[in-house]
Amino acid sequence: MKPRLMDDQARPELDLHGCSVDEALRLSRALITESSRRGRDSVRIIHGKSTTGSKSRTIKSALTELIDSGQLSLHVASTYKSEGHMLVALRKGGNKYRSNRITLRDIKKRP
């Protein structure tokens, strides 16, 4: 299974099933940055339920670390963490009138 990005031009949704932890972090960081730049209010990141033991690094734990570390504090206002997904509220900014959808290609090419 490959990662999927759905965007209804209101709230992008990134499904990370099938990603490695590093790829999931890169895509999530790029989506949050791009969504903020385009004036979106929030993003939903589906990481799935962790099925490994607590000693193992999972997408869910790595995303939580990334958000909690403050590395994205320029873009992230708050988060709601659930069992299988995370809702990230974004800070106001960007161009709210830029209407084109965000695609997986857009965020894969971001550094």
N, C-alpha and C positions, 0 to 999 in steps of 0.2 A: 504494500500500500504506500502511496506517495502522499506528501503533504498536499492539502487542498486549501485554497483561499476563496471564500465567497464574499462578495461585496455588493450590498444593495444600495450603496452610496450614502448610507446612514451609519452603519456600524459594521466594519469588516469582521469576518470570522475566519480564523486560521485553525485548521485541524492538523495537528502535528503527528498523528498516527503514522508510523513507518519511518520517522526521522531518528537519527542519532541524537544524543543529547546536545552535542556541539552544533549540529545543523539546526535543531529546534531553537537554540538560543540565538543563533545568527538571524534566522528568519523572524523570530519574535521581536528582537531588537529593531530590525529593519522595518517591520510592520508598524510598530509603535512610533518610530521616528517619522515614517512616511505619512501615517494617519494624522499625526499631530501637525505635520507640515501642511496637510491638505484640509485642516480645520475640522476633523472628525471629533466627536465628543467622547467616543470610547471604542475599544476593540474587545472582541471575545477570542480567547485563546483556548482551544481544546487540547489538553495534554493527556487525557485519559486517566484512568485510575491506576495508581501504582500497584503493581503485583509483585514487586520484589521486596526483599527485606529492607529494613531501615538503614542498613549499612551500605546499601548500593545507591549510587548516584542515579537519580531518575530525572526525566524531563520536568516533572512537577517540582521536585526539590531544587533543581537548578534554576527554574524560572522564579521560584520564590526567593532564592538567594539573589538573583539578578535584580529583582524589583526591590527587595529589602535593602540591598547594598547602596541604593541611591544613585547608581550609575545612570539611570534614566529619569532622574528627578526633574530635569528640564521639561520633560514631556508628560510624566505620570503624576496625576493628582491623587489618586487613591486606587485601591484594588479590592475586589471581592473574590475571595478564594473559595472554591467549592471542590467537591470530590473529584470531578472529572474535567473541570474547566476553570478559567480565571477571567473575570471581567475587569478590564483596566480602564478607568476613567482618565481622560486626557486633559491636560491644562488647555485653557483657551489660547488660541493663536492660530496662525496659518490662514489660508484662504478658504473660507466657508463656501464660496461660490464656485470653487473648482469642482466640477461635477463628474469628471471621468472616474471610472471604477479603478480601484487598485488591483493589480493582477499579481500573480506569483512571480511572473517575469520582472515586474517592477521592483519587488523586494529582493529577488535573487541577485540582481545586478548591483544593489547597494553594498558599499564596503562594510 
